[in-house]
């Protein structure tokens, strides 16, 4: 059995052995895999303990420290998901921050580290509702998206993450800039670039815009009749006209131009 073999190797590599941290890492991965299959909390606790010890053997400056931090962050985040202890989530966020610091722009795993940190902070936002966390999530997701150009296999996932974050903030603050940002993603990325869920988010945005456009046009028509003033278009109607056609409805924004004339 893999776990038994890893334990024997670790026993043969006591404190001070140059390969002990690697053996701890291997054993941690093995028991974590068993946890994922059986759900035994003892295995998860062992994985955290082994990863913690491996981290102590890889102090600042060690070439594998970021790897140990990342493994430990994932393990304690998994325990948070099982037990709901906020202390574990805070630890996971702290570890992911340190990982990101050790993997600056240009590092092969920089974008993945951004995503991992964004995911952990997103969980905290969902629990506590702090807008500061949501802003942070969006910032990390945007940066990850910029590092994944067209054709990158993970670009659809990054689009999904940005779309989710921006739409969530729009739903909280009703800031038109967030809605317009969503539409800009739609303009710049064909439907094939989107995951089904994020394209659904975009459809929701377009429905909101369609409703806004119709409401703006109706208010402008009433104002025009009451004022008896000759005017071509109100600013709010012009704003609606500039938005692209909605993919989820038959309403075509440019048609508003004819309706308001």
C-alpha positions in Angstrom: 0.0 0.0 0.0 1.3 3.4 -1.0 0.7 5.0 2.5 2.5 2.2 4.2 5.5 2.5 1.9 5.7 6.3 2.4 5.6 5.8 6.2 8.5 3.3 6.0 10.5 5.8 3.9 9.8 8.6 6.3 10.9 6.4 9.3 14.2 5.8 7.5 14.7 9.6 7.1 14.8 11.1 10.6 15.1 14.7 11.5 18.1 16.2 9.8 17.9 13.9 6.7 18.0 16.1 3.6 15.0 14.3 2.0 12.7 14.3 5.0 10.6 17.2 3.8 10.0 15.5 0.4 9.0 12.3 2.2 6.6 14.2 4.4 5.2 15.9 1.3 4.6 12.5 -0.4 3.0 11.0 2.7 0.8 14.0 3.1 -0.4 13.7 -0.5 -1.1 10.0 -0.1 -3.2 10.3 3.1 -5.0 13.3 1.6 -6.0 11.2 -1.4 -7.3 8.6 1.0 -9.3 11.2 2.7 -10.9 12.3 -0.6 -11.9 8.7 -1.2 -13.1 7.7 2.3 -13.8 11.0 4.1 -12.0 10.0 7.2 -11.1 13.2 9.2 -8.1 11.4 10.7 -6.5 11.3 7.3 -7.1 15.0 6.7 -5.6 15.9 10.1 -2.6 13.7 9.3 -2.2 15.5 5.9 -2.2 18.8 7.6 0.3 17.7 10.2 2.7 16.3 7.6 2.4 19.4 5.5 3.0 21.6 8.5 6.2 19.7 9.4 7.4 19.8 5.8 6.9 23.6 5.8 9.1 24.0 9.0 11.8 22.1 7.1 11.5 24.6 4.2 12.2 28.0 5.8 12.1 31.3 3.9 14.5 31.1 1.0 14.0 27.4 0.4 13.2 26.6 -3.2 10.3 24.4 -2.3 8.7 26.6 0.3 5.9 27.9 -2.0 5.0 24.3 -2.8 4.7 23.4 0.9 2.7 26.5 1.6 0.3 25.8 -1.2 -0.2 22.2 -0.1 -0.9 23.3 3.5 -3.2 26.1 2.4 -5.3 23.6 0.3 -5.4 21.1 3.2 -6.6 23.6 5.9 -9.1 25.0 3.4 -10.5 21.5 2.9 -10.8 21.2 6.7 -12.7 24.5 6.8 -15.1 23.1 4.2 -15.6 20.1 6.5 -15.9 21.8 9.8 -16.6 25.4 9.1 -14.0 26.8 11.4 -13.1 30.4 10.3 -9.7 30.0 11.8 -8.8 27.5 9.1 -10.1 29.8 6.3 -8.0 32.7 7.7 -4.9 30.4 7.8 -5.6 29.3 4.2 -5.8 32.9 3.0 -2.6 33.8 4.8 -0.7 30.8 3.3 -2.0 31.6 -0.2 -0.9 35.2 0.2 2.6 34.0 1.1 2.6 31.7 -1.9 1.7 34.5 -4.2 4.5 36.7 -2.8 6.9 33.8 -3.6 5.5 33.5 -7.1 5.7 37.0 -8.5 4.7 38.2 -12.0 6.7 36.1 -14.5 6.6 32.9 -12.3 5.1 29.9 -14.1 2.5 29.5 -11.4 1.7 33.1 -10.8 -1.7 32.9 -12.4 -2.7 29.7 -10.5 -1.6 31.3 -7.2 -3.8 34.3 -8.0 -6.7 32.0 -8.6 -6.1 30.0 -5.4 -6.0 33.2 -3.3 -9.1 34.6 -5.1 -11.0 31.4 -4.4 -10.2 31.5 -0.7 -11.0 35.1 -0.3 -14.3 34.5 -2.2 -15.3 32.0 0.4 -14.7 34.5 3.2 -16.8 37.1 1.3 -19.6 34.5 1.0 -19.4 34.0 4.7 -19.0 37.5 6.0 -20.3 39.7 3.2 -17.4 42.2 3.3 -17.2 44.2 0.1 -13.5 44.6 0.6 -13.1 40.9 0.1 -15.2 40.9 -3.1 -13.2 43.8 -4.5 -10.0 41.8 -3.8 -11.4 38.7 -5.5 -12.3 40.7 -8.6 -8.8 42.3 -8.7 -7.1 38.9 -8.5 -9.4 37.4 -11.1 -8.8 40.2 -13.5 -5.0 39.8 -13.1 -5.3 36.1 -13.7 -7.4 36.7 -16.8 -4.8 39.1 -18.2 -2.2 36.4 -17.9 -4.3 33.9 -19.8 -4.6 35.2 -23.4 -7.0 33.9 -26.1 -6.3 30.2 -26.7 -5.1 29.6 -23.1 -6.8 26.4 -21.8 -7.7 28.2 -18.5 -9.1 31.4 -20.0 -12.7 30.3 -19.9 -12.4 29.5 -16.2 -10.9 33.0 -15.6 -13.7 34.6 -17.6 -16.2 32.8 -15.5 -14.5 33.9 -12.3 -14.4 37.6 -13.3 -18.0 37.5 -14.6 -19.2 35.9 -11.3 -17.4 38.5 -9.2 -18.4 41.6 -11.2 -22.0 40.5 -11.4 -22.1 39.8 -7.7 -20.8 43.3 -7.0 -23.4 44.8 -9.4 -26.2 42.9 -7.5 -24.9 44.4 -4.3 -24.2 48.0 -5.4 -26.1 48.5 -8.6 -23.1 50.2 -10.1 -23.5 50.6 -13.9 -19.7 50.4 -14.4 -19.8 46.7 -13.3 -22.6 46.0 -15.7 -20.8 47.7 -18.5 -17.6 45.7 -17.7 -19.6 42.5 -18.1 -20.8 43.6 -21.5 -17.3 44.6 -22.5 -16.3 41.0 -21.8 -19.1 39.9 -24.1 -18.0 42.2 -26.8 -14.4 41.1 -26.7 -14.9 37.3 -26.2 -17.0 35.1 -28.4 -19.5 32.7 -26.8 -17.1 29.8 -27.3 -14.7 31.5 -24.8 -17.3 31.2 -22.0 -18.2 28.5 -19.6 -22.0 27.8 -19.7 -22.5 29.3 -16.2 -20.7 32.5 -16.9 -22.5 33.0 -20.2 -25.7 32.6 -18.1 -24.4 35.5 -15.9 -24.0 37.6 -19.0 -27.5 36.8 -20.1 -28.7 38.1 -16.8 -26.8 41.3 -17.3 -28.3 41.8 -20.7 -31.8 41.3 -19.3 -31.1 44.0 -16.7 -29.9 46.3 -19.5 -32.9 45.6 -21.6 -35.2 46.5 -18.7 -33.1 49.6 -18.0 -33.2 50.7 -21.6 -37.0 50.3 -21.9 -37.5 52.2 -18.6 -35.2 55.0 -19.7 -36.9 55.3 -23.0 -40.4 55.4 -21.4 -39.3 58.1 -18.9 -37.8 60.1 -21.7 -41.0 59.9 -23.8 -43.0 61.2 -20.9 -40.6 64.0 -20.2 -40.6 65.0 -23.9 -44.4 65.2 -24.0 -44.6 67.2 -20.8 -41.8 69.6 -21.8 -42.9 70.1 -25.4 -39.2 70.4 -26.1 -37.5 69.3 -29.3 -34.7 66.9 -28.3 -33.2 63.9 -30.0 -32.2 61.6 -27.2 -31.8 61.8 -23.4 -28.4 60.7 -22.0 -30.0 57.6 -20.3 -31.4 56.4 -23.6 -28.1 57.0 -25.4 -26.4 55.0 -22.7 -28.7 52.1 -23.4 -28.3 52.3 -27.1 -24.5 52.0 -26.8 -24.9 48.5 -25.2 -24.6 45.5 -27.5 -27.7 43.4 -28.4 -28.6 41.0 -25.7 -27.9 37.4 -26.5 -30.8 36.1 -24.4 -33.7 38.3 -25.6 -35.2 39.4 -28.9 -34.8 43.0 -27.9 -32.2 44.8 -30.1 -30.8 47.9 -28.4 -30.4 49.9 -31.6 -34.2 49.6 -32.1 -34.6 52.0 -29.2 -33.2 54.7 -31.5 -36.1 54.4 -33.8 -38.6 54.2 -31.0 -37.4 57.4 -29.4 -37.5 59.5 -32.6 
